[in-house]
């Protein structure tokens, strides 16, 4: 193992600059919001960055 153990992933290794926290937030939102609202929120965040 690298670094003698596991570590929390905070940024996508496949899609550079994709912060995992953004995905976690979207999953949380999907519990209480319509799918279209979640997608709109994600798109808004990506456009702002």
PQR file of N, CA, C, O and H, with PARSE charges and radii, in Angstrom:
ATOM      1  N   UNK A   1       0.825  -1.192   0.000 -0.4000 1.5000
ATOM      2  CA  UNK A   1       0.000   0.000   0.000 -0.0000 2.0000
ATOM      3  C   UNK A   1       0.864   1.249   0.000  0.5500 1.7000
ATOM      4  O   UNK A   1       1.924   1.295   0.625 -0.5500 1.4000
ATOM      5  N   UNK A   2       0.405   2.224  -0.689 -0.4000 1.5000
ATOM      6  CA  UNK A   2       1.096   3.504  -0.714 -0.0000 2.0000
ATOM      7  C   UNK A   2       0.815   4.228   0.606  0.5500 1.7000
ATOM      8  O   UNK A   2      -0.310   4.174   1.102 -0.5500 1.4000
ATOM      9  H   UNK A   2      -0.456   2.186  -1.196  0.4000 1.0000
ATOM     10  N   UNK A   3       1.782   4.881   1.167 -0.4000 1.5000
ATOM     11  CA  UNK A   3       1.633   5.658   2.398 -0.0000 2.0000
ATOM     12  C   UNK A   3       1.214   4.820   3.598  0.5500 1.7000
ATOM     13  O   UNK A   3       0.629   5.350   4.543 -0.5500 1.4000
ATOM     14  H   UNK A   3       2.697   4.924   0.764  0.4000 1.0000
ATOM     15  N   UNK A   4       1.502   3.526   3.578 -0.4000 1.5000
ATOM     16  CA  UNK A   4       1.214   2.631   4.707 -0.0000 2.0000
ATOM     17  C   UNK A   4      -0.254   2.634   5.138  0.5500 1.7000
ATOM     18  O   UNK A   4      -0.523   2.531   6.335 -0.5500 1.4000
ATOM     19  H   UNK A   4       1.977   3.096   2.811  0.4000 1.0000
ATOM     20  N   UNK A   5      -1.184   2.745   4.245 -0.4000 1.5000
ATOM     21  CA  UNK A   5      -2.596   2.683   4.607 -0.0000 2.0000
ATOM     22  C   UNK A   5      -3.477   3.413   3.622  0.5500 1.7000
ATOM     23  O   UNK A   5      -3.028   3.906   2.587 -0.5500 1.4000
ATOM     24  H   UNK A   5      -0.966   2.829   3.273  0.4000 1.0000
ATOM     25  N   UNK A   6      -4.731   3.466   3.973 -0.4000 1.5000
ATOM     26  CA  UNK A   6      -5.687   4.136   3.089 -0.0000 2.0000
ATOM     27  C   UNK A   6      -5.843   5.598   3.482  0.5500 1.7000
ATOM     28  O   UNK A   6      -5.511   6.002   4.597 -0.5500 1.4000
ATOM     29  H   UNK A   6      -5.096   3.066   4.814  0.4000 1.0000
ATOM     30  N   UNK A   7      -6.347   6.364   2.556 -0.4000 1.5000
ATOM     31  CA  UNK A   7      -6.621   7.774   2.836 -0.0000 2.0000
ATOM     32  C   UNK A   7      -7.893   8.181   2.106  0.5500 1.7000
ATOM     33  O   UNK A   7      -8.288   7.554   1.123 -0.5500 1.4000
ATOM     34  H   UNK A   7      -6.617   6.036   1.650  0.4000 1.0000
ATOM     35  N   UNK A   8      -8.509   9.206   2.586 -0.4000 1.5000
ATOM     36  CA  UNK A   8      -9.766   9.686   2.018 -0.0000 2.0000
ATOM     37  C   UNK A   8      -9.490  10.376   0.680  0.5500 1.7000
ATOM     38  O   UNK A   8      -8.573  11.190   0.569 -0.5500 1.4000
ATOM     39  H   UNK A   8      -8.188   9.715   3.385  0.4000 1.0000
ATOM     40  N   UNK A   9     -10.283  10.044  -0.318 -0.4000 1.5000
ATOM     41  CA  UNK A   9     -10.165  10.671  -1.633 -0.0000 2.0000
ATOM     42  C   UNK A   9     -10.981  11.951  -1.609  0.5500 1.7000
ATOM     43  O   UNK A   9     -12.168  11.925  -1.282 -0.5500 1.4000
ATOM     44  H   UNK A   9     -11.028   9.383  -0.227  0.4000 1.0000
ATOM     45  N   UNK A  10     -10.363  13.059  -1.948 -0.4000 1.5000
ATOM     46  CA  UNK A  10     -11.059  14.346  -1.948 -0.0000 2.0000
ATOM     47  C   UNK A  10     -11.250  14.911  -3.349  0.5500 1.7000
ATOM     48  O   UNK A  10     -12.040  15.834  -3.544 -0.5500 1.4000
ATOM     49  H   UNK A  10      -9.399  13.080  -2.213  0.4000 1.0000
ATOM     50  N   UNK A  11     -10.534  14.364  -4.323 -0.4000 1.5000
ATOM     51  CA  UNK A  11     -10.634  14.831  -5.702 -0.0000 2.0000
ATOM     52  C   UNK A  11     -10.594  13.621  -6.618  0.5500 1.7000
ATOM     53  O   UNK A  11      -9.822  12.688  -6.394 -0.5500 1.4000
ATOM     54  H   UNK A  11      -9.892  13.613  -4.165  0.4000 1.0000
ATOM     55  N   UNK A  12     -11.417  13.639  -7.640 -0.4000 1.5000
ATOM     56  CA  UNK A  12     -11.480  12.533  -8.578 -0.0000 2.0000
ATOM     57  C   UNK A  12     -10.121  12.284  -9.220  0.5500 1.7000
ATOM     58  O   UNK A  12      -9.427  13.218  -9.622 -0.5500 1.4000
ATOM     59  H   UNK A  12     -12.044  14.397  -7.822  0.4000 1.0000
ATOM     60  N   UNK A  13      -9.759  11.018  -9.307 -0.4000 1.5000
ATOM     61  CA  UNK A  13      -8.523  10.661  -9.988 -0.0000 2.0000
ATOM     62  C   UNK A  13      -8.754  10.490 -11.478  0.5500 1.7000
ATOM     63  O   UNK A  13      -7.800  10.445 -12.254 -0.5500 1.4000
ATOM     64  H   UNK A  13     -10.324  10.260  -8.981  0.4000 1.0000
ATOM     65  N   UNK A  14     -10.015  10.394 -11.886 -0.4000 1.5000
ATOM     66  CA  UNK A  14     -10.371  10.214 -13.288 -0.0000 2.0000
ATOM     67  C   UNK A  14     -10.722  11.553 -13.936  0.5500 1.7000
ATOM     68  O   UNK A  14     -10.323  11.825 -15.068 -0.5500 1.4000
ATOM     69  H   UNK A  14     -10.790  10.431 -11.255  0.4000 1.0000
ATOM     70  N   UNK A  15     -11.467  12.381 -13.212 -0.4000 1.5000
ATOM     71  CA  UNK A  15     -11.872  13.694 -13.717 -0.0000 2.0000
ATOM     72  C   UNK A  15     -11.195  14.765 -12.868  0.5500 1.7000
ATOM     73  O   UNK A  15     -11.710  15.139 -11.814 -0.5500 1.4000
ATOM     74  H   UNK A  15     -11.791  12.159 -12.292  0.4000 1.0000
ATOM     75  N   UNK A  16     -10.053  15.256 -13.318 -0.4000 1.5000
ATOM     76  CA  UNK A  16      -9.316  16.253 -12.538 -0.0000 2.0000
ATOM     77  C   UNK A  16     -10.200  17.435 -12.160  0.5500 1.7000
ATOM     78  O   UNK A  16     -11.050  17.869 -12.938 -0.5500 1.4000
ATOM     79  H   UNK A  16      -9.635  14.953 -14.174  0.4000 1.0000
ATOM     80  N   UNK A  17      -9.988  17.937 -10.969 -0.4000 1.5000
ATOM     81  CA  UNK A  17     -10.688  19.092 -10.419 -0.0000 2.0000
ATOM     82  C   UNK A  17     -12.119  18.807  -9.990  0.5500 1.7000
ATOM     83  O   UNK A  17     -12.809  19.719  -9.535 -0.5500 1.4000
ATOM     84  H   UNK A  17      -9.298  17.584 -10.337  0.4000 1.0000
ATOM     85  N   UNK A  18     -12.589  17.560 -10.122 -0.4000 1.5000
ATOM     86  CA  UNK A  18     -13.920  17.208  -9.624 -0.0000 2.0000
ATOM     87  C   UNK A  18     -13.787  16.882  -8.149  0.5500 1.7000
ATOM     88  O   UNK A  18     -13.211  15.858  -7.781 -0.5500 1.4000
ATOM     89  H   UNK A  18     -12.028  16.819 -10.491  0.4000 1.0000
ATOM     90  N   UNK A  19     -14.313  17.742  -7.316 -0.4000 1.5000
ATOM     91  CA  UNK A  19     -14.216  17.575  -5.876 -0.0000 2.0000
ATOM     92  C   UNK A  19     -15.290  16.580  -5.422  0.5500 1.7000
ATOM     93  O   UNK A  19     -16.470  16.740  -5.734 -0.5500 1.4000
ATOM     94  H   UNK A  19     -14.781  18.574  -7.614  0.4000 1.0000
ATOM     95  N   UNK A  20     -14.868  15.567  -4.692 -0.4000 1.5000
ATOM     96  CA  UNK A  20     -15.783  14.524  -4.244 -0.0000 2.0000
ATOM     97  C   UNK A  20     -16.891  15.105  -3.364  0.5500 1.7000
ATOM     98  O   UNK A  20     -18.013  14.598  -3.368 -0.5500 1.4000
ATOM     99  H   UNK A  20     -13.909  15.437  -4.439  0.4000 1.0000
ATOM    100  N   UNK A  21     -16.587  16.157  -2.616 -0.4000 1.5000
ATOM    101  CA  UNK A  21     -17.591  16.797  -1.772 -0.0000 2.0000
ATOM    102  C   UNK A  21     -18.802  17.280  -2.559  0.5500 1.7000
ATOM    103  O   UNK A  21     -19.925  17.258  -2.055 -0.5500 1.4000
ATOM    104  H   UNK A  21     -15.676  16.568  -2.612  0.4000 1.0000
ATOM    105  N   UNK A  22     -18.574  17.714  -3.795 -0.4000 1.5000
ATOM    106  CA  UNK A  22     -19.672  18.167  -4.649 -0.0000 2.0000
ATOM    107  C   UNK A  22     -20.611  16.996  -4.945  0.5500 1.7000
ATOM    108  O   UNK A  22     -21.832  17.156  -4.945 -0.5500 1.4000
ATOM    109  H   UNK A  22     -17.662  17.731  -4.205  0.4000 1.0000
ATOM    110  N   UNK A  23     -20.039  15.836  -5.194 -0.4000 1.5000
ATOM    111  CA  UNK A  23     -20.858  14.654  -5.468 -0.0000 2.0000
ATOM    112  C   UNK A  23     -21.609  14.205  -4.224  0.5500 1.7000
ATOM    113  O   UNK A  23     -22.774  13.815  -4.302 -0.5500 1.4000
ATOM    114  H   UNK A  23     -19.047  15.706  -5.194  0.4000 1.0000
ATOM    115  N   UNK A  24     -20.940  14.262  -3.076 -0.4000 1.5000
ATOM    116  CA  UNK A  24     -21.599  13.897  -1.822 -0.0000 2.0000
ATOM    117  C   UNK A  24     -22.771  14.825  -1.541  0.5500 1.7000
ATOM    118  O   UNK A  24     -23.831  14.379  -1.101 -0.5500 1.4000
ATOM    119  H   UNK A  24     -19.993  14.580  -3.013  0.4000 1.0000
ATOM    120  N   UNK A  25     -22.582  16.104  -1.793 -0.4000 1.5000
ATOM    121  CA  UNK A  25     -23.654  17.077  -1.586 -0.0000 2.0000
ATOM    122  C   UNK A  25     -24.831  16.777  -2.513  0.5500 1.7000
ATOM    123  O   UNK A  25     -25.986  16.858  -2.096 -0.5500 1.4000
ATOM    124  H   UNK A  25     -21.720  16.466  -2.150  0.4000 1.0000
ATOM    125  N   UNK A  26     -24.545  16.434  -3.755 -0.4000 1.5000
ATOM    126  CA  UNK A  26     -25.609  16.111  -4.709 -0.0000 2.0000
ATOM    127  C   UNK A  26     -26.386  14.877  -4.259  0.5500 1.7000
ATOM    128  O   UNK A  26     -27.606  14.822  -4.408 -0.5500 1.4000
ATOM    129  H   UNK A  26     -23.607  16.368  -4.094  0.4000 1.0000
ATOM    130  N   UNK A  27     -25.686  13.895  -3.713 -0.4000 1.5000
ATOM    131  CA  UNK A  27     -26.374  12.699  -3.217 -0.0000 2.0000
ATOM    132  C   UNK A  27     -27.286  13.051  -2.048  0.5500 1.7000
ATOM    133  O   UNK A  27     -28.400  12.538  -1.949 -0.5500 1.4000
ATOM    134  H   UNK A  27     -24.694  13.941  -3.592  0.4000 1.0000
ATOM    135  N   UNK A  28     -26.817  13.919  -1.172 -0.4000 1.5000
ATOM    136  CA  UNK A  28     -27.645  14.363  -0.054 -0.0000 2.0000
ATOM    137  C   UNK A  28     -28.879  15.106  -0.561  0.5500 1.7000
ATOM    138  O   UNK A  28     -29.988  14.883  -0.076 -0.5500 1.4000
ATOM    139  H   UNK A  28     -25.911  14.335  -1.252  0.4000 1.0000
ATOM    140  N   UNK A  29     -28.680  15.989  -1.539 -0.4000 1.5000
ATOM    141  CA  UNK A  29     -29.797  16.760  -2.097 -0.0000 2.0000
ATOM    142  C   UNK A  29     -30.818  15.844  -2.753  0.5500 1.7000
ATOM    143  O   UNK A  29     -32.018  16.114  -2.707 -0.5500 1.4000
ATOM    144  H   UNK A  29     -27.779  16.170  -1.933  0.4000 1.0000
ATOM    145  N   UNK A  30     -30.347  14.759  -3.363 -0.4000 1.5000
ATOM    146  CA  UNK A  30     -31.250  13.866  -4.094 -0.0000 2.0000
ATOM    147  C   UNK A  30     -32.249  13.176  -3.170  0.5500 1.7000
ATOM    148  O   UNK A  30     -33.254  12.638  -3.635 -0.5500 1.4000
ATOM    149  H   UNK A  30     -29.372  14.539  -3.400  0.4000 1.0000
ATOM    150  N   UNK A  31     -31.980  13.188  -1.873 -0.4000 1.5000
ATOM    151  CA  UNK A  31     -32.920  12.598  -0.919 -0.0000 2.0000
ATOM    152  C   UNK A  31     -34.139  13.480  -0.702  0.5500 1.7000
ATOM    153  O   UNK A  31     -35.206  12.989  -0.336 -0.5500 1.4000
ATOM    154  H   UNK A  31     -31.164  13.625  -1.495  0.4000 1.0000
ATOM    155  N   UNK A  32     -33.985  14.783  -0.926 -0.4000 1.5000
ATOM    156  CA  UNK A  32     -35.093  15.692  -0.636 -0.0000 2.0000
ATOM    157  C   UNK A  32     -35.510  16.552  -1.830  0.5500 1.7000
ATOM    158  O   UNK A  32     -36.505  17.274  -1.760 -0.5500 1.4000
ATOM    159  H   UNK A  32     -33.117  15.182  -1.223  0.4000 1.0000
ATOM    160  N   UNK A  33     -34.755  16.477  -2.919 -0.4000 1.5000
ATOM    161  CA  UNK A  33     -35.053  17.313  -4.078 -0.0000 2.0000
ATOM    162  C   UNK A  33     -35.350  16.442  -5.298  0.5500 1.7000
ATOM    163  O   UNK A  33     -34.943  15.282  -5.368 -0.5500 1.4000
ATOM    164  H   UNK A  33     -33.947  15.892  -2.976  0.4000 1.0000
ATOM    165  N   UNK A  34     -36.054  17.018  -6.235 -0.4000 1.5000
ATOM    166  CA  UNK A  34     -36.320  16.375  -7.513 -0.0000 2.0000
ATOM    167  C   UNK A  34     -35.005  16.220  -8.281  0.5500 1.7000
ATOM    168  O   UNK A  34     -34.113  17.060  -8.157 -0.5500 1.4000
ATOM    169  H   UNK A  34     -36.384  17.960  -6.178  0.4000 1.0000
ATOM    170  N   UNK A  35     -34.883  15.164  -9.064 -0.4000 1.5000
ATOM    171  CA  UNK A  35     -33.655  14.897  -9.816 -0.0000 2.0000
ATOM    172  C   UNK A  35     -33.270  16.072 -10.712  0.5500 1.7000
ATOM    173  O   UNK A  35     -32.088  16.393 -10.836 -0.5500 1.4000
ATOM    174  H   UNK A  35     -35.608  14.482  -9.165  0.4000 1.0000
ATOM    175  N   UNK A  36     -34.251  16.711 -11.333 -0.4000 1.5000
ATOM    176  CA  UNK A  36     -33.964  17.846 -12.214 -0.0000 2.0000
ATOM    177  C   UNK A  36     -33.367  19.010 -11.435  0.5500 1.7000
ATOM    178  O   UNK A  36     -32.498  19.718 -11.945 -0.5500 1.4000
ATOM    179  H   UNK A  36     -35.211  16.450 -11.233  0.4000 1.0000
ATOM    180  N   UNK A  37     -33.830  19.215 -10.191 -0.4000 1.5000
ATOM    181  CA  UNK A  37     -33.287  20.277  -9.354 -0.0000 2.0000
ATOM    182  C   UNK A  37     -31.837  19.983  -8.961  0.5500 1.7000
ATOM    183  O   UNK A  37     -31.000  20.884  -8.929 -0.5500 1.4000
ATOM    184  H   UNK A  37     -34.535  18.639  -9.776  0.4000 1.0000
ATOM    185  N   UNK A  38     -31.555  18.730  -8.668 -0.4000 1.5000
ATOM    186  CA  UNK A  38     -30.189  18.337  -8.310 -0.0000 2.0000
ATOM    187  C   UNK A  38     -29.260  18.561  -9.496  0.5500 1.7000
ATOM    188  O   UNK A  38     -28.167  19.105  -9.338 -0.5500 1.4000
ATOM    189  H   UNK A  38     -32.235  17.997  -8.695  0.4000 1.0000
ATOM    190  N   UNK A  39     -29.688  18.148 -10.671 -0.4000 1.5000
ATOM    191  CA  UNK A  39     -28.875  18.323 -11.879 -0.0000 2.0000
ATOM    192  C   UNK A  39     -28.637  19.805 -12.149  0.5500 1.7000
ATOM    193  O   UNK A  39     -27.523  20.208 -12.485 -0.5500 1.4000
ATOM    194  H   UNK A  39     -30.576  17.706 -10.800  0.4000 1.0000
ATOM    195  N   UNK A  40     -29.687  20.618 -12.002 -0.4000 1.5000
ATOM    196  CA  UNK A  40     -29.546  22.059 -12.212 -0.0000 2.0000
ATOM    197  C   UNK A  40     -28.543  22.646 -11.221  0.5500 1.7000
ATOM    198  O   UNK A  40     -27.738  23.505 -11.580 -0.5500 1.4000
ATOM    199  H   UNK A  40     -30.591  20.291 -11.729  0.4000 1.0000
ATOM    200  N   UNK A  41     -28.596  22.185  -9.986 -0.4000 1.5000
ATOM    201  CA  UNK A  41     -27.660  22.659  -8.965 -0.0000 2.0000
ATOM    202  C   UNK A  41     -26.225  22.276  -9.323  0.5500 1.7000
ATOM    203  O   UNK A  41     -25.314  23.095  -9.204 -0.5500 1.4000
ATOM    204  H   UNK A  41     -29.251  21.488  -9.694  0.4000 1.0000
ATOM    205  N   UNK A  42     -26.029  21.050  -9.755 -0.4000 1.5000
ATOM    206  CA  UNK A  42     -24.689  20.602 -10.164 -0.0000 2.0000
ATOM    207  C   UNK A  42     -24.167  21.420 -11.341  0.5500 1.7000
ATOM    208  O   UNK A  42     -23.020  21.866 -11.336 -0.5500 1.4000
ATOM    209  H   UNK A  42     -26.769  20.385  -9.851  0.4000 1.0000
ATOM    210  N   UNK A  43     -25.008  21.611 -12.339 -0.4000 1.5000
ATOM    211  CA  UNK A  43     -24.584  22.386 -13.512 -0.0000 2.0000
ATOM    212  C   UNK A  43     -24.211  23.809 -13.121  0.5500 1.7000
ATOM    213  O   UNK A  43     -23.237  24.366 -13.626 -0.5500 1.4000
ATOM    214  H   UNK A  43     -25.940  21.248 -12.343  0.4000 1.0000
ATOM    215  N   UNK A  44     -24.981  24.382 -12.233 -0.4000 1.5000
ATOM    216  CA  UNK A  44     -24.692  25.732 -11.761 -0.0000 2.0000
ATOM    217  C   UNK A  44     -23.322  25.784 -11.067  0.5500 1.7000
ATOM    218  O   UNK A  44     -22.540  26.708 -11.294 -0.5500 1.4000
ATOM    219  H   UNK A  44     -25.772  23.929 -11.823  0.4000 1.0000
ATOM    220  N   UNK A  45     -23.043  24.793 -10.229 -0.4000 1.5000
ATOM    221  CA  UNK A  45     -21.757  24.752  -9.536 -0.0000 2.0000
ATOM    222  C   UNK A  45     -20.602  24.593 -10.518  0.5500 1.7000
ATOM    223  O   UNK A  45     -19.557  25.225 -10.359 -0.5500 1.4000
ATOM    224  H   UNK A  45     -23.678  24.043 -10.045  0.4000 1.0000
ATOM    225  N   UNK A  46     -20.788  23.751 -11.532 -0.4000 1.5000
ATOM    226  CA  UNK A  46     -19.712  23.528 -12.503 -0.0000 2.0000
ATOM    227  C   UNK A  46     -19.473  24.764 -13.351  0.5500 1.7000
ATOM    228  O   UNK A  46     -18.335  25.052 -13.721 -0.5500 1.4000
ATOM    229  H   UNK A  46     -21.637  23.238 -11.661  0.4000 1.0000
ATOM    230  N   UNK A  47     -20.533  25.497 -13.663 -0.4000 1.5000
ATOM    231  CA  UNK A  47     -20.387  26.705 -14.472 -0.0000 2.0000
ATOM    232  C   UNK A  47     -19.699  27.823 -13.690  0.5500 1.7000
ATOM    233  O   UNK A  47     -18.973  28.638 -14.261 -0.5500 1.4000
ATOM    234  H   UNK A  47     -21.458  25.263 -13.363  0.4000 1.0000
ATOM    235  N   UNK A  48     -19.936  27.851 -12.380 -0.4000 1.5000
ATOM    236  CA  UNK A  48     -19.336  28.890 -11.537 -0.0000 2.0000
ATOM    237  C   UNK A  48     -17.837  28.665 -11.308  0.5500 1.7000
ATOM    238  O   UNK A  48     -17.105  29.602 -10.988 -0.5500 1.4000
ATOM    239  H   UNK A  48     -20.526  27.189 -11.916  0.4000 1.0000
ATOM    240  N   UNK A  49     -17.391  27.427 -11.472 -0.4000 1.5000
ATOM    241  CA  UNK A  49     -15.979  27.143 -11.189 -0.0000 2.0000
ATOM    242  C   UNK A  49     -15.111  27.219 -12.409  0.5500 1.7000
ATOM    243  O   UNK A  49     -13.902  27.003 -12.322 -0.5500 1.4000
ATOM    244  H   UNK A  49     -17.986  26.666 -11.732  0.4000 1.0000
TER
END
